[in-house]
Amino acid sequence: MKKLFAAVGGLILVLLAVWLGASIYVGRSTEKFVATITERNKPGAALRIVNVKHDQSLLSATGSFDLQFADLSAEAKDGGPLYTAQATYKVSNLLLPQSAMRFDWHIKPAGPRAQALKDFFGQEVDLHGHGKLGYGGVARSSFSLPKLAVRQGKDSFDLSPLAGHVAWGAKSLVLDFKVDRLSMRTTEYILDIHGVSVTSDVTDRLKGIGSGSLSVGKISTKAFTAENFVLSSTTTEKDNRVNLSITPKIASLDISGQKLRDVSLEFSANGMNSASVAALSAVGHDSNDFRMLTADEQSRVKQALRALVNDGFSLGIPSISANTEGGSVQGALKLEVLPAKGPAAAKFSMVDSVRASGQIEAKGRVLDNKQRTMAMMFGLVVPTKEGLRAGFELAGGSIKANGKSFDIKANLDYFDEIINEALK
């Protein structure tokens, strides 16, 4: 019996040592990762991480780093950036059944403008959250920002508390947050937004594969009022092709005395070469949105664009619709770049490779008599029993619009020169 107890006790000690050893290993791995953060800064990047400090103990750590916003280029008297933020964190790397790590974090304004922002809002701006790292490599965190309100004479700014969650893995990103109200009022400008909700579920950040949505209950300015606005997007990949769909919808829109209802528009980009999309995304990320390209990156961009064009793709507005007080409007637009038939290095020709079509139909009284007369006078529309119609087709260098044909090969030659110069 004593041998059994000794064996069990020894096993427990071994498991305890393994558990603590693994926890310490996670902490050391975290320390190594933090040490390489500044190496991820790209030349000319809009956001840079500097002044990294990390204090690691066996089972916990604390640290901080500064976030510099390059796009806000103003400098303080000492030559440093005028607008920065400081991130601080506390980490517990003791392995537990539900997570390999827990962490708390705060991001607050820093630098010369920090006190001015605190005085302006009457409180410290503190974006903070609590998260954990799962054993599958996915990190999750809550985040929140307190209510911010400012009153200066007739000017005011109000932001309701913001709260949400974020999760990210090697390629994935899941995000959701809500804001009840954002209001800005000055003598010249008014913006009042109610009920903001954002969701995003990205499975491949490099290619942008995933879905997302932005919904707003009501938007009001001096010029217009919109209710129940929803912007949704979906990006999928199939057979090495990327397909994108973006659809904004508005239940009602009042602008310049015009009232529109059930406004819907869908934008699509289909059949895009996956490798080209990934290459362009990678270069865009590394070059600060293509603003600072090396010679090698310029070559990679041209190669990706050439492959994209040679493989063909389509762009369009599969549907657009709206109801007015006196009628309705419906339409569609499509542009296709056909796959190249010749060698990859052959020059691009819009006459051979591009075709497009579109139509729009108005029923009822959408235009007043003056607008209707002017549109018909310039040949933009033709009358129908129910209202007006406009349409066109482009193919082989010829365009047909509202029953008339036009040869535009000479015009397309100009665009061929621009495109081929960009792709060579």
Buried (B, 14 or more C-beta within 10 A) or exposed (E): EEEEEEEEEEEEEEEEEEEBEBBBEBBBEBBEEBEEEEEEBEEEBEEBBEEBEBEBEEBBBBBBBBBBBBEEEEEEEEEEBBBBBBBBBBBBBBBEEEBBBBBBBBBBBBBBBBEEBBEBBEEEBEBBBBBBBBEEEBBBBEBBBBEBBEEEEEEEBBBBEBBBBBBBBEEBBBBBBBBBBBBBBEEEEEBBBBBBBBBBBBBBBEBBBBBBBBBBBBBBBEEEBBBBBBBBBBBBBEEEBBBBBBBBBBBBBBEEEEEBBBBBBBBBBBBBBBBBBBBBBBBBBBBBEBEEBEEEBEEBBEBBBBBBBBBBBBBBBBBBBBBBEBBBBBBBBBBBBEEBEEEEEEEBBBBBBBBBBBBBBBBBEBBEEEEBEEBBEEEEBBEEEEBBBBBBBBEEBEBBBEEEEEEEEEEBEEEBEEBEEEBE
